[in-house]
Amino acid sequence: MEKRVAIIGAGISGLLACKYAASRGFNPVVFEAQEQVGGLWNHTIESTRLQNVKEFFQFSDFPWPSSVQDALPTNAQLLEYLQSYARHFELFPYIKFNSKVVSVSYVGECEEEMQSWELWGGGGKAFGSKGKWSLKVLHTKEESVEKDNSSGCGAISKDS
């Protein structure tokens, strides 16, 4: 059975998590509240630049394009870099844009599993391998809420 993984946000960390999960055979679903990747970089002032040289702010498997000559790239250059990363590693099919996660809750296998959390001392797994998560996702364009109690991803019902 294919294991789905919910990732909240298509910023830098969300893109990395998506790429890694997909490379490990999972089916990631990235819920991004905005219309494009970039996370907080979509909300910075246009004149904002990186405060570190670009060589210290790049993905290890995806260097900056040669067209970016500045040591401190602009906000627009950084957003294009993130878009290029998502295109290069074919991450866009995993991303649900305009989808804001409004709540997350764990749906355990059974009451015993939930009670065993108190006994967990770091020597085992915090959550069971068969446990599920429930997400509520607000679709910002439609103003509807999607609920999923099966695994935390995908559509089950919509509330208007």
Secondary structure, 3 states (H helix, E strand, C coil): CCCEEEEECCCHHHHHHHHHHHHCCCEEEEECCCCCCCHHHHHCCCCCECCCCHHHCCECCECCCCCCCCCCCEHHHHHHHHHHHHHHCCCHHHEECCEEEEEEEEECCCHHHHHHHHHCCCCCCCCCCCCEEEEEEEECCCCEEEEECCCCCCCCEEEC
